[in-house]
Amino acid sequence: MTKTILITGSTDGIGLLTAKTLKDKGHQIILHGRSPSKLEAAAAEVGGDVATYNADLSSLEATADLASAIQADYKHIDVLINNAGVYKVPNPVLSNGQDVRFLVNTLAPFALTKALLPIIPKDGRIINLSSAAQAPVDIQALTGEIKLDDMGAYAQSKRAIAIWSQQVAKDLPDGPVLLAVNPGSLLASKMVKEGFGVAGNDLQIGADILIRLALDDAFADATGKYWDNDTGNFASMTSGNAGAVMTAIQELTF
């Protein structure tokens, strides 16, 4: 059955490869990016009838506008893959004092997911990109009261998205399925090359697991779980301050 699938951050890396692979399988793909020229190039590379939406996810206002535009154009989205992410940027602190890693990696996908829930069916799926690099979330860092180095902010933001994946899933026992995933360590994405200075592992490793999580029946009852693709299994993801993290995320996005 053909699915309508929205992938954020899909102008390069895992997002683009996932889009291409899914398009080749016959699914309807919606690309998102923050560069109009890269979006155009990505659409040409994916080929066929591909929708594109431009939005800067470091802005919650732009994220809300993105959700509104998609809702105006689509009656349903079968799969949402929150793939967009940032690690190392020249100016990580935004004008409102928040760290861009928390905005793009944690808060924007939460806001987008909540806004699109009315058009995601009960048997739909929401896949959130986390990471093997996780660290306990400091609420003051999440809110922008204290600053972190690149890895600190990235690792905490990736723990935070895994936390809200788990917490939101509890509020949606009838679906859609909500999963967090480490798609694989040090895959050959632009982020890895720029941030760590290594070529990285085959991107197809990450694309393949995103496709499995999005479509395979084996994951239909796995809502709220965290898949670690380095081990090829679900992994425990506990946090003593999950409630406080969730409260902060809700307050920061609404």
C-alpha positions as CSV (number, residue, x, y, z in Angstrom):
1,M,0.0,0.0,0.0
2,T,1.3,3.4,-0.9
3,K,2.1,5.6,2.1
4,T,2.5,9.4,2.3
5,I,5.7,10.0,4.1
6,L,7.1,13.3,5.4
7,I,10.8,13.4,6.1
8,T,12.4,16.5,7.7
9,G,15.9,17.4,6.9
10,S,15.7,15.5,3.7
11,T,18.0,17.5,1.4
12,D,21.1,15.4,2.1
13,G,22.4,12.5,4.2
14,I,20.2,9.9,5.7
15,G,17.1,11.9,5.1
16,L,17.7,12.2,1.3
17,L,18.7,8.6,0.9
18,T,15.7,7.4,2.9
19,A,13.5,9.5,0.6
20,K,15.0,8.1,-2.5
21,T,14.7,4.5,-1.3
22,L,11.1,5.0,-0.3
23,K,10.2,6.7,-3.5
24,D,11.7,3.8,-5.4
25,K,9.4,1.6,-3.4
26,G,6.4,3.6,-4.7
27,H,5.6,5.8,-1.8
28,Q,4.5,9.4,-1.9
29,I,7.4,11.5,-0.5
30,I,7.3,15.0,1.1
31,L,10.7,16.6,1.4
32,H,11.6,19.3,3.9
33,G,14.7,21.5,4.0
34,R,15.7,25.0,5.0
35,S,17.5,25.8,1.7
36,P,15.2,26.3,-1.4
37,S,18.1,25.5,-3.8
38,K,18.9,22.3,-1.9
39,L,15.3,21.3,-1.8
40,E,15.1,21.7,-5.6
41,A,18.2,19.6,-6.1
42,A,16.9,17.0,-3.7
43,A,13.6,16.8,-5.5
44,A,15.3,16.3,-8.8
45,E,17.5,13.6,-7.3
46,V,14.5,11.7,-5.7
47,G,12.6,12.1,-9.0
48,G,9.0,11.9,-9.9
49,D,6.2,13.7,-8.2
50,V,7.7,14.9,-5.0
51,A,6.4,17.7,-2.8
52,T,8.8,20.2,-1.1
53,Y,8.5,22.5,1.9
54,N,10.9,25.1,3.0
55,A,11.2,25.9,6.7
56,D,13.9,26.8,9.2
57,L,13.3,24.5,12.2
58,S,15.4,26.7,14.5
59,S,12.3,28.8,14.6
60,L,9.1,27.5,16.3
61,E,7.1,30.1,14.3
62,A,8.5,28.7,11.1
63,T,7.8,25.1,12.4
64,A,4.2,26.1,13.0
65,D,3.9,27.6,9.6
66,L,5.3,24.4,8.1
67,A,2.7,22.3,9.9
68,S,-0.1,24.6,8.8
69,A,1.0,24.4,5.1
70,I,1.2,20.6,5.2
71,Q,-2.2,20.4,6.8
72,A,-3.7,22.6,4.1
73,D,-2.3,20.4,1.4
74,Y,-2.8,16.9,2.9
75,K,-5.7,15.1,4.6
76,H,-3.3,12.5,6.1
77,I,0.3,11.8,6.6
78,D,1.0,8.1,7.2
79,V,4.6,8.4,8.4
80,L,6.5,11.4,9.9
81,I,10.2,10.9,10.1
82,N,11.7,13.7,12.3
83,N,15.2,13.4,10.8
84,A,16.4,17.1,10.8
85,G,19.3,17.7,13.2
86,V,22.3,19.9,13.9
87,Y,25.5,19.3,15.8
88,K,28.2,21.9,15.2
89,V,27.2,25.4,14.0
90,P,29.1,28.8,14.1
91,N,26.6,30.5,16.3
92,P,24.7,28.0,18.4
93,V,22.9,30.5,20.7
94,L,19.8,32.0,19.1
95,S,18.5,35.5,19.7
96,N,16.1,34.2,22.4
97,G,19.1,32.7,24.3
98,Q,18.3,29.0,23.5
99,D,20.8,26.6,22.0
100,V,19.9,25.8,18.4
101,R,20.6,22.1,19.0
102,F,17.7,21.9,21.4
103,L,15.5,23.8,19.0
104,V,16.1,21.8,15.9
105,N,16.8,18.4,17.5
106,T,14.2,18.4,20.3
107,L,11.6,21.2,20.4
108,A,10.8,21.7,16.7
109,P,10.1,18.0,16.1
110,F,7.9,17.9,19.2
111,A,6.0,21.0,18.0
112,L,5.7,19.6,14.5
113,T,4.5,16.2,15.7
114,K,1.9,17.7,18.0
115,A,0.6,20.0,15.2
116,L,0.3,17.2,12.7
117,L,-1.2,14.5,15.0
118,P,-4.8,15.3,13.7
119,I,-3.8,14.1,10.2
120,I,-1.7,11.1,11.3
121,P,-3.9,8.1,11.4
122,K,-4.0,5.7,14.3
123,D,-2.0,3.1,12.3
124,G,0.5,5.7,11.3
125,R,4.0,6.1,12.6
126,I,6.3,8.8,13.9
127,I,10.0,8.1,13.9
128,N,12.3,10.3,15.9
129,L,16.0,10.4,15.2
130,S,18.0,10.1,18.4
131,S,21.6,9.0,18.7
132,A,24.0,6.7,20.5
133,A,25.5,10.0,21.9
134,Q,23.1,10.8,24.7
135,A,23.6,12.5,28.0
136,P,21.3,13.3,31.0
137,V,19.3,16.5,30.2
138,D,20.0,19.6,32.3
139,I,16.8,21.5,32.4
140,Q,18.7,24.8,32.6
141,A,20.5,23.9,29.4
142,L,17.3,23.0,27.7
143,T,15.8,26.3,28.6
144,G,18.9,28.3,27.6
145,E,19.9,29.4,31.0
146,I,23.3,27.8,30.8
147,K,25.4,27.1,27.8
148,L,27.0,23.8,26.7
149,D,29.7,22.7,24.3
150,D,28.9,21.2,21.0
151,M,28.8,17.6,22.1
152,G,27.1,18.4,25.4
153,A,24.2,20.2,23.7
154,Y,23.9,17.6,21.0
155,A,23.9,14.6,23.4
156,Q,21.4,16.2,25.7
157,S,19.1,17.2,22.8
158,K,19.2,13.6,21.5
159,R,18.3,12.2,25.0
160,A,15.5,14.8,25.2
161,I,13.9,13.7,21.9
162,A,14.0,10.1,23.1
163,I,12.4,11.1,26.3
164,W,9.5,12.9,24.7
165,S,9.0,10.1,22.2
166,Q,8.5,7.7,25.2
167,Q,6.3,10.1,27.1
168,V,4.0,11.1,24.2
169,A,3.6,7.4,23.3
170,K,2.1,6.9,26.7
171,D,-0.6,9.5,25.9
172,L,-1.4,7.8,22.6
173,P,-2.0,4.1,23.5
174,D,-4.2,3.6,20.4
175,G,-1.6,5.0,18.0
176,P,0.0,6.3,16.0
177,V,3.2,4.3,16.8
178,L,5.9,6.5,18.1
179,L,9.6,5.3,18.1
180,A,13.0,6.8,18.8
181,V,16.0,5.4,17.0
182,N,19.8,5.6,16.9
183,P,20.2,4.9,13.2
184,G,23.8,4.0,13.6
185,S,27.0,5.6,15.0
186,L,29.1,7.8,12.8
187,L,27.3,7.3,9.5
188,A,28.6,9.2,6.5
189,S,26.4,12.3,6.8
190,K,27.4,15.9,6.4
191,M,27.0,16.3,10.1
192,V,29.5,13.6,10.9
193,K,32.1,14.7,8.3
194,E,32.0,18.3,9.5
195,G,31.6,17.6,13.2
196,F,34.0,14.7,13.6
197,G,36.3,14.9,10.6
198,V,35.7,11.3,9.5
199,A,34.2,9.8,6.4
200,G,31.8,7.7,8.3
201,N,30.0,4.4,7.7
202,D,27.6,3.5,4.9
203,L,24.5,5.8,5.0
204,Q,22.3,3.0,3.8
205,I,22.6,1.4,7.3
206,G,20.6,4.4,8.6
207,A,18.2,4.6,5.7
208,D,17.4,0.9,5.9
209,I,16.4,1.0,9.6
210,L,14.3,4.1,9.2
211,I,12.4,2.4,6.4
212,R,11.9,-0.7,8.6
213,L,10.7,1.3,11.5
214,A,8.3,3.2,9.3
215,L,6.8,0.3,7.4
216,D,7.5,-3.1,8.8
217,D,4.7,-5.0,10.7
218,A,7.3,-6.2,13.2
219,F,7.3,-2.7,14.7
220,A,3.5,-2.2,14.8
221,D,3.3,-2.8,18.5
222,A,6.6,-1.2,19.6
223,T,5.3,2.3,20.4
224,G,7.3,4.2,23.0
225,K,10.4,2.1,22.5
226,Y,14.0,3.1,21.5
227,W,15.8,1.1,18.8
228,D,19.6,1.1,18.9
229,N,20.8,0.2,15.5
230,D,24.3,-0.3,16.7
231,T,23.2,-3.4,18.5
232,G,20.2,-4.2,16.3
233,N,17.8,-4.4,19.3
234,F,15.5,-2.3,21.4
235,A,17.4,-0.7,24.3
236,S,16.4,0.7,27.6
237,M,16.2,4.4,27.8
238,T,15.6,5.6,31.3
239,S,15.8,9.1,32.8
240,G,15.2,10.1,36.3
241,N,14.0,13.6,35.3
242,A,11.8,12.6,32.4
243,G,8.8,14.3,33.9
244,A,10.7,17.6,34.4
245,V,12.1,17.3,30.8
246,M,8.6,16.8,29.4
247,T,7.2,19.7,31.3
248,A,10.0,22.0,30.1
249,I,9.5,20.9,26.5
250,Q,5.8,21.6,26.7
251,E,6.3,25.0,28.2
252,L,8.9,26.0,25.6
253,T,6.8,25.0,22.6
254,F,3.3,26.2,23.6
